Amino acid sequence: MNSQRSLLVLLALVIIGSASAQDTLKVNPDSVTLRFENERVRVLESALQPGAKENTHSHPRYVTYVIDAGTVSNHRDGTTSDYTYKNGEVLYRDPLTHWSENIGQTANHVLMFELKDAKPSGESYRVPPEQDPVKISPQYYKVAVDNEYVRVLEYRLKPGQKEPMHSHPCGVVYYLTGAKWKATSADGKVTESETTAGEIIWRDPTTHAAENIGKTEARALAIELKGSCGS
């Protein structure tokens, strides 16, 4: 009985160790860094130099944003495929195990927004249509990804432009440019703030109006989660 128990414990440790070894943050420390993490998402930054190869690793469902484009050879399930990214490109991927090699002449630099325990649309996402910013202010938003797990919005607001009151579910916001803001909450409270280029924040479900009070165009990427927001 003791030998059987010991065998089970050893098997469990092997499985746990194998799963841990598939984490790209651990097996590719030269090219991947952690930018943000909470119980819902993990944001990784990857910069793969020309000629560099990754070790085999796994991802849950995730969204990729391309900062600097490059050409990579992807190796998955015994097959190989080449892909040239475009600057500013947004891609959604289902869970996968793979490794990549940079076969281009420039570094391939991306952000990866991994969705932890992703579930289909839940109650917390159900923003009323009349409060959906894409419907209220389509001139400021572009829908880059929209599926049962996540919606990704590309956002632009020029100096002096204002958004009327609208709502967001929980999610992550990545600021592509620095900006100064005036926000009015649903209860009428007014606050001013400043964000910097490259900043990543978590946003709980919120209802607000926003105005760009700075001198530069505000650009951001909003990754809206469609599962529950942990409430």
C-alpha positions in Angstrom: 0.0 0.0 0.0 2.8 2.4 0.9 4.6 1.7 -2.4 1.4 2.4 -4.3 0.9 5.7 -2.4 4.5 6.7 -3.1 4.1 5.9 -6.7 0.9 8.1 -6.9 2.7 11.0 -5.1 5.7 10.7 -7.5 3.4 10.7 -10.5 1.6 13.8 -9.3 4.9 15.6 -8.8 6.0 14.7 -12.3 2.7 16.0 -13.7 2.9 19.2 -11.8 6.6 19.7 -12.8 5.7 19.0 -16.4 2.9 21.6 -16.3 5.2 24.1 -14.7 7.9 23.5 -17.3 5.5 24.5 -20.0 5.1 28.1 -18.6 6.7 30.4 -21.2 7.7 32.8 -18.4 9.8 30.1 -16.8 11.2 28.3 -19.9 11.9 31.4 -21.9 13.3 33.9 -19.4 15.6 35.6 -22.0 12.7 36.7 -24.2 9.6 36.8 -22.0 8.9 39.1 -19.0 5.9 39.6 -16.7 4.1 42.9 -17.1 0.9 42.4 -15.0 -0.9 39.6 -13.2 -4.0 39.1 -11.0 -6.5 36.3 -10.6 -8.2 36.9 -13.9 -5.4 37.7 -16.4 -1.6 37.6 -16.9 0.1 40.0 -19.3 3.5 39.0 -20.8 5.9 40.9 -23.0 7.9 38.9 -25.5 10.8 40.2 -27.5 12.3 37.5 -29.8 15.5 38.6 -31.5 16.4 37.6 -35.1 17.6 34.0 -35.1 16.4 33.3 -31.5 14.4 30.2 -30.7 11.9 29.6 -27.9 11.6 26.5 -25.8 8.4 24.6 -26.0 5.7 26.2 -23.9 1.9 26.4 -23.4 -0.7 29.2 -23.3 -4.3 29.4 -22.1 -6.6 31.4 -24.3 -4.9 34.7 -25.1 -4.8 37.9 -27.1 -1.6 39.1 -28.8 -0.9 42.7 -29.5 2.0 43.4 -31.9 4.3 46.2 -30.8 7.1 45.6 -33.4 6.5 43.3 -36.3 8.7 40.4 -37.2 8.6 37.1 -39.1 8.5 33.9 -37.1 8.3 30.2 -37.8 5.8 28.5 -35.5 6.2 24.8 -34.5 3.1 23.0 -33.2 2.0 19.4 -33.2 4.8 18.4 -35.6 3.9 21.0 -38.1 5.6 24.3 -39.1 4.1 27.5 -40.4 5.6 30.9 -41.0 3.9 34.1 -40.2 4.8 37.8 -40.6 3.2 40.0 -38.0 2.1 43.6 -38.6 2.6 46.5 -36.3 -0.5 47.1 -34.2 -2.0 43.8 -35.2 -4.4 42.2 -32.6 -4.8 38.4 -32.6 -6.9 35.9 -30.5 -5.6 32.4 -30.0 -7.2 29.3 -28.3 -5.1 27.3 -25.9 -2.0 25.9 -27.5 1.5 24.3 -27.0 4.2 25.5 -29.4 7.6 27.1 -29.9 8.7 29.8 -32.3 11.8 30.9 -34.1 12.4 34.4 -35.4 13.4 33.9 -39.0 13.2 37.6 -39.9 15.6 40.5 -39.8 13.9 42.4 -36.9 12.9 41.6 -33.4 9.4 40.3 -33.0 8.0 42.3 -30.0 4.5 41.5 -28.7 2.3 41.7 -25.6 0.3 38.6 -24.7 -2.9 38.9 -22.6 -3.5 35.4 -21.1 -7.0 34.8 -19.9 -7.1 32.7 -16.7 -10.1 30.3 -16.4 -11.8 31.9 -19.4 -15.5 31.3 -19.5 -18.2 32.2 -22.0 -20.2 35.4 -21.4 -21.5 35.9 -17.9 -23.9 38.3 -16.2 -21.1 40.8 -15.3 -20.4 41.4 -19.0 -24.0 42.3 -19.9 -23.6 46.0 -20.4 -27.0 47.4 -21.6 -26.8 48.3 -25.3 -27.6 51.9 -24.6 -24.4 52.0 -22.4 -22.1 50.2 -24.8 -19.3 52.6 -25.8 -19.0 51.1 -29.3 -22.7 51.9 -30.0 -22.6 55.3 -28.3 -19.3 56.5 -29.7 -18.3 54.4 -32.7 -16.0 57.2 -33.9 -13.7 56.5 -31.0 -13.7 52.7 -31.0 -12.8 49.8 -33.3 -13.6 46.2 -32.4 -10.5 44.2 -33.1 -11.7 40.9 -31.5 -15.1 39.8 -30.4 -15.9 36.2 -29.4 -17.6 34.3 -26.5 -14.6 34.9 -24.2 -13.3 38.4 -24.9 -13.9 41.6 -26.7 -10.9 43.8 -27.7 -11.4 47.5 -28.4 -8.9 49.9 -30.1 -9.6 53.4 -28.8 -8.6 56.9 -29.9 -9.6 60.2 -28.4 -8.1 63.5 -29.6 -7.4 66.5 -27.4 -10.7 68.2 -26.4 -12.9 65.3 -27.5 -15.4 63.9 -25.0 -17.2 60.6 -24.6 -20.7 60.6 -23.1 -21.6 58.3 -20.2 -21.0 54.6 -21.0 -20.1 51.4 -19.3 -17.3 48.8 -19.4 -17.1 45.3 -17.9 -14.0 44.2 -16.1 -10.8 43.9 -18.1 -7.3 45.2 -18.8 -6.4 48.5 -20.4 -3.1 49.0 -22.2 -2.2 52.6 -23.0 -0.3 53.1 -26.2 0.2 56.8 -25.6 0.4 59.1 -22.6 -2.7 61.2 -21.9 -4.5 63.5 -19.4 -8.1 62.7 -18.5 -11.2 64.1 -16.9 -13.6 61.4 -15.9 -17.2 61.8 -14.6 -18.6 58.8 -12.7 -22.2 57.7 -12.7 -22.8 59.5 -9.4 -21.4 62.8 -10.8 -18.0 62.7 -9.2 -15.3 64.4 -11.4 -11.7 63.3 -11.3 -8.6 64.1 -13.3 -5.7 61.7 -14.0 -2.7 61.1 -16.2 -1.7 57.8 -17.9 1.7 57.0 -19.5 2.6 55.1 -22.7 3.0 51.4 -22.0 1.0 51.5 -18.8 -1.2 48.5 -18.0 -4.1 48.7 -15.6 -6.9 46.4 -14.4 -10.4 48.0 -14.6 -13.3 46.7 -12.6 -16.8 47.1 -14.1 -17.3 50.9 -14.4 -19.7 53.5 -15.8 -18.2 56.9 -16.6 -17.8 59.7 -19.1 -14.4 60.7 -20.3 -12.6 63.7 -21.8 -9.1 64.1 -23.2 -7.8 67.3 -21.5 -4.3 66.8 -22.6 -2.5 68.0 -25.8 -1.9 64.6 -27.4 -4.2 62.0 -28.9 -5.0 59.2 -26.4 -4.7 55.7 -27.8 -5.4 52.6 -25.8 -6.3 48.9 -26.1 -9.1 47.6 -23.9 -9.4 43.8 -23.3 -12.9 43.3 -22.0 -13.6 39.9 -20.3 -16.9 38.2 -20.9 -16.8 35.8 -18.0 -17.7 36.9 -14.5 -15.6 39.6 -12.9 -15.1 37.7 -9.7 -17.9 39.4 -7.9 
